Amino acid sequence: MKKILVASLVVLLVVLGLVGTAFAITNGQPDGDNHPYVGLVLFYDADGVPLWRCSSSLVTPTLLVTAGHCTDGAVRAQVWFDKGPVPRDPAYTSGSCYEGGPYTGYPCAGGTWGTPYTHPGYQVGNPYGGGNGLPAFSYRDNGVVVLESPVTLTRYAELPTAGLVDKLAKKNKPVDVVGYGVQYQDMMYPGQPPQARWTGPRERMYAPTNLVSGKFVHSADYARLALNPGGGSGGTCFGDSGGPDLQGGKDVILAVNSYVTNANCSGVGYSARVDVPEVLNWINTFLP
């Protein structure tokens, strides 16, 4: 149950303040066919029970890049690349495969199956020891899914060169965030926790934002993004961890969405860097 909540929609962890996991896009627009390699991925346990949803990026016909807290604890995965809204499975009359359950049957229809793997250095919690009020959701929050059959697309996401985030962050360079999930807040009933008020269709969304420059406690492992819809930039929120933070105007994955710092999904957010040599070397072990 803990893992289901942590990686789906509504959990906030209290670590020097409110920290939430699982990103989606706010103040964005439908992505259409602009990033066809960004997929919605559903994870299963050993009994074939759906656990949680995340976003992901296909870097080859058989390799997805996502977040470690999405792959951790799962044994199978199923991915769709519909631009959305991702359709409900008509066999499900209560909840759906894509919208959070309760699930009434297994497995879900369609999609492409694969096996998830979590970075061996993945660690839940805050190994950085705090400092300047900055929490960390986890260490090495990186994962991949190896698909059982290839998915043919018009183009694929690209892995970054080592250290690229540091170079771009110095100049607050633009970033494109893409993912599925919640897009707006809706008060469903009085007294509901604020993080549970986020809703919206499972549609692939896009929004522009930028890297925030400056050193912070875990800047060697995380990228810091501006989440300021009021200031014109897009934001990330609850619903789809593992989605890519792309170099502005390009298909290069700089980082994968990891956590936000408040229930309003505003201010700044943090993403696990993919350009760290240890992470790149690990991902490359799954390439042909």
C-alpha positions as CSV (number, residue, x, y, z in Angstrom):
1,M,0.0,0.0,0.0
2,K,2.8,2.4,0.8
3,K,4.4,2.0,-2.6
4,I,1.1,2.4,-4.3
5,L,0.5,5.7,-2.7
6,V,4.1,7.0,-3.0
7,A,4.3,6.5,-6.7
8,S,0.8,7.3,-7.8
9,L,-1.1,10.4,-7.0
10,V,-1.5,11.7,-3.5
11,V,1.3,11.1,-1.1
12,L,3.3,13.9,0.5
13,L,6.4,13.0,2.6
14,V,7.3,15.3,5.5
15,V,11.0,15.9,5.3
16,L,11.9,19.4,6.3
17,G,8.5,20.3,4.8
18,L,6.1,18.8,2.3
19,V,7.5,16.7,-0.4
20,G,5.3,15.0,-3.0
21,T,6.2,12.5,-5.7
22,A,5.0,11.7,-9.2
23,F,4.9,14.4,-11.7
24,A,2.5,15.5,-14.4
25,I,2.1,18.8,-16.3
26,T,0.4,21.9,-15.2
27,N,-0.2,25.1,-17.1
28,G,0.6,23.1,-20.2
29,Q,-1.0,22.1,-23.5
30,P,-1.8,18.8,-25.2
31,D,1.5,17.5,-26.7
32,G,0.0,15.9,-29.7
33,D,2.7,14.2,-31.8
34,N,5.5,16.4,-30.7
35,H,7.1,13.9,-28.3
36,P,5.9,10.5,-29.5
37,Y,8.4,8.6,-27.4
38,V,6.9,9.7,-24.1
39,G,4.7,6.9,-22.8
40,L,2.4,6.1,-19.9
41,V,3.7,3.0,-18.1
42,L,1.8,0.8,-15.6
43,F,3.7,-1.4,-13.2
44,Y,2.6,-4.8,-11.8
45,D,3.6,-6.9,-8.8
46,A,4.5,-10.6,-8.9
47,D,0.9,-11.6,-8.7
48,G,0.0,-9.5,-11.8
49,V,-1.8,-6.8,-9.7
50,P,-1.4,-3.3,-11.1
51,L,0.6,-1.1,-8.7
52,W,1.1,2.5,-10.0
53,R,1.5,4.6,-13.1
54,C,4.4,6.7,-14.3
55,S,5.7,8.4,-17.4
56,S,8.7,7.2,-19.4
57,S,10.8,7.9,-22.5
58,L,11.7,5.4,-25.2
59,V,15.4,5.8,-26.1
60,T,15.5,2.7,-28.4
61,P,12.7,0.5,-29.7
62,T,13.0,-1.7,-26.6
63,L,14.4,0.6,-23.8
64,L,12.4,2.9,-21.6
65,V,14.0,5.4,-19.2
66,T,11.9,6.3,-16.1
67,A,12.3,6.9,-12.3
68,G,13.7,4.4,-9.8
69,H,10.8,4.8,-7.4
70,C,8.5,3.7,-10.3
71,T,10.5,0.5,-11.1
72,D,11.4,-0.3,-7.5
73,G,9.2,-3.2,-6.2
74,A,7.6,-4.0,-9.6
75,V,8.3,-7.1,-11.7
76,R,6.5,-6.3,-14.9
77,A,5.5,-3.2,-16.8
78,Q,3.1,-2.3,-19.6
79,V,3.4,0.9,-21.7
80,W,1.2,2.9,-24.0
81,F,2.2,5.7,-26.3
82,D,-1.3,7.1,-27.0
83,K,-1.2,10.9,-27.1
84,G,-4.4,10.9,-25.2
85,P,-6.5,11.0,-23.4
86,V,-5.5,7.4,-22.9
87,P,-8.7,5.5,-23.3
88,R,-10.4,3.5,-20.6
89,D,-10.5,-0.2,-21.0
90,P,-14.2,-1.0,-21.7
91,A,-13.9,-4.2,-19.7
92,Y,-13.4,-2.1,-16.5
93,T,-16.6,-0.7,-15.0
94,S,-15.0,0.5,-11.7
95,G,-11.9,2.6,-12.2
96,S,-9.6,1.8,-15.1
97,C,-6.1,0.6,-15.9
98,Y,-5.0,4.1,-16.4
99,E,-6.9,6.2,-13.9
100,G,-6.0,4.7,-10.5
101,G,-8.4,1.9,-9.8
102,P,-10.0,0.1,-8.0
103,Y,-8.9,-2.5,-10.5
104,T,-11.5,-5.1,-11.3
105,G,-9.5,-7.5,-13.4
106,Y,-6.0,-8.2,-14.6
107,P,-4.1,-7.7,-16.8
108,C,-5.0,-4.4,-18.6
109,A,-5.6,-4.5,-22.3
110,G,-3.2,-3.5,-25.0
111,G,0.1,-1.9,-24.5
112,T,3.6,-3.4,-24.8
113,W,5.0,-5.5,-21.9
114,G,8.5,-5.3,-20.4
115,T,10.7,-5.9,-17.4
116,P,11.6,-3.1,-15.0
117,Y,15.1,-2.6,-13.5
118,T,16.1,-0.1,-10.8
119,H,19.5,1.5,-10.5
120,P,21.5,-0.6,-7.9
121,G,22.3,2.6,-6.0
122,Y,18.7,3.5,-5.5
123,Q,17.9,4.5,-1.9
124,V,14.7,5.8,-0.4
125,G,14.9,8.8,1.9
126,N,17.3,11.6,2.3
127,P,20.9,10.4,2.2
128,Y,22.2,14.0,1.9
129,G,21.7,15.0,5.5
130,G,19.5,18.0,4.9
131,G,21.2,21.4,4.7
132,N,19.6,24.7,3.7
133,G,16.2,23.2,4.2
134,L,16.5,21.1,1.1
135,P,15.0,17.6,1.2
136,A,15.7,14.7,-1.1
137,F,13.1,12.1,-2.0
138,S,15.7,9.4,-2.8
139,Y,19.1,8.8,-4.1
140,R,19.8,7.5,-7.7
141,D,16.1,7.8,-8.5
142,N,16.6,6.2,-12.0
143,G,15.0,3.1,-13.6
144,V,14.6,1.5,-17.0
145,V,12.1,-0.9,-18.6
146,V,13.3,-3.5,-21.2
147,L,10.4,-4.2,-23.6
148,E,9.7,-7.7,-24.8
149,S,8.9,-6.5,-28.3
150,P,10.2,-3.4,-30.2
151,V,8.0,-0.3,-30.6
152,T,8.5,1.5,-33.9
153,L,8.2,5.3,-33.6
154,T,9.0,8.2,-35.9
155,R,11.8,9.2,-33.5
156,Y,13.2,8.4,-30.0
157,A,14.5,10.3,-27.0
158,E,18.2,10.7,-26.7
159,L,20.6,10.2,-23.8
160,P,22.6,13.3,-22.7
161,T,26.4,13.7,-22.6
162,A,27.9,13.6,-19.1
163,G,27.7,16.8,-17.2
164,L,25.3,18.5,-19.6
165,V,22.9,19.7,-16.8
166,D,25.7,21.7,-15.1
167,K,26.5,23.5,-18.3
168,L,22.9,24.4,-19.0
169,A,21.9,25.3,-15.4
170,K,24.6,28.0,-15.3
171,K,22.5,29.9,-17.8
172,N,19.0,28.9,-16.7
173,K,18.5,27.2,-20.0
174,P,15.0,26.2,-21.1
175,V,13.6,22.8,-20.5
176,D,10.6,21.0,-22.0
177,V,8.6,18.9,-19.5
178,V,6.3,16.2,-21.0
179,G,4.1,13.7,-19.2
180,Y,0.7,12.3,-18.5
181,G,-1.6,12.9,-15.4
182,V,-3.2,15.5,-13.4
183,Q,-3.4,19.1,-14.7
184,Y,-5.7,21.0,-12.4
185,Q,-7.0,21.2,-8.8
186,D,-10.6,20.3,-8.0
187,M,-12.2,20.3,-4.5
188,M,-13.9,17.0,-4.5
189,Y,-15.2,17.1,-0.9
190,P,-14.6,19.2,2.2
191,G,-11.6,18.2,4.3
192,Q,-9.9,16.4,1.5
193,P,-6.0,16.6,1.7
194,P,-4.9,19.3,-0.8
195,Q,-2.7,16.9,-2.7
196,A,-5.7,14.7,-3.5
197,R,-7.5,17.5,-5.2
198,W,-5.5,17.3,-8.4
199,T,-7.2,15.6,-11.3
200,G,-7.5,15.6,-15.1
201,P,-7.4,13.2,-18.0
202,R,-4.5,10.9,-18.7
203,E,-3.4,13.0,-21.7
204,R,0.2,13.6,-22.8
205,M,0.9,17.2,-22.0
206,Y,3.8,19.6,-22.7
207,A,5.0,22.8,-21.0
208,P,8.1,24.9,-21.2
209,T,10.1,25.8,-18.1
210,N,13.8,26.3,-17.2
211,L,16.6,25.0,-15.0
212,V,17.3,27.0,-11.9
213,S,21.0,27.8,-11.5
214,G,23.0,27.5,-8.3
215,K,24.5,24.9,-6.1
216,F,22.3,23.0,-3.6
217,V,22.8,20.0,-1.3
218,H,22.1,17.4,-4.0
219,S,22.8,19.3,-7.2
220,A,25.3,16.6,-8.2
221,D,22.4,14.2,-8.6
222,Y,19.3,16.3,-9.1
223,A,18.3,19.1,-11.5
224,R,16.2,21.9,-10.1
225,L,13.3,23.2,-12.2
226,A,11.2,26.3,-12.0
227,L,7.5,25.5,-11.4
228,N,5.9,28.9,-11.8
229,P,2.7,28.9,-13.8
230,G,2.0,32.5,-12.7
231,G,5.3,33.5,-14.2
232,G,4.6,31.9,-17.5
233,S,6.5,28.7,-17.1
234,G,4.9,25.2,-16.9
235,G,4.9,23.0,-13.9
236,T,5.0,19.4,-12.9
237,C,2.7,17.9,-10.3
238,F,1.2,14.6,-9.0
239,G,0.4,11.7,-11.3
240,D,3.4,10.8,-13.5
241,S,6.9,10.4,-12.1
242,G,9.6,9.4,-14.4
243,G,8.6,11.7,-17.2
244,P,11.5,13.4,-19.1
245,D,12.9,16.9,-18.6
246,L,14.1,17.6,-22.1
247,Q,16.7,20.1,-23.2
248,G,14.7,22.9,-24.7
249,G,13.6,22.2,-28.3
250,K,15.5,18.9,-28.4
251,D,14.9,15.2,-27.6
252,V,17.7,15.0,-25.1
253,I,16.7,13.7,-21.6
254,L,18.4,15.8,-19.0
255,A,16.6,14.2,-16.0
256,V,13.5,12.3,-14.9
257,N,10.8,13.8,-12.7
258,S,11.3,12.8,-9.0
259,Y,9.5,15.1,-6.5
260,V,7.9,18.5,-5.7
261,T,8.1,20.4,-2.5
262,N,4.5,21.4,-1.8
263,A,0.9,20.3,-2.4
264,N,0.3,23.2,-4.8
265,C,3.1,22.0,-7.2
266,S,4.6,25.4,-7.3
267,G,8.0,27.0,-6.7
268,V,10.6,24.5,-7.7
269,G,10.8,20.8,-8.4
270,Y,13.6,18.3,-8.4
271,S,14.5,15.7,-11.0
272,A,17.0,12.8,-10.9
273,R,19.7,13.6,-13.4
274,V,20.4,11.2,-16.3
275,D,23.7,12.9,-17.3
276,V,25.5,11.6,-14.2
277,P,28.3,9.2,-15.5
278,E,27.3,6.4,-13.1
279,V,23.7,6.6,-14.4
280,L,24.6,6.8,-18.0
281,N,27.0,3.8,-17.7
282,W,24.3,1.8,-16.0
283,I,21.7,2.7,-18.7
284,N,24.2,1.8,-21.4
285,T,24.4,-1.8,-20.1
286,F,20.9,-2.3,-21.4
287,L,21.7,-1.1,-24.9
288,P,22.4,-3.5,-27.7
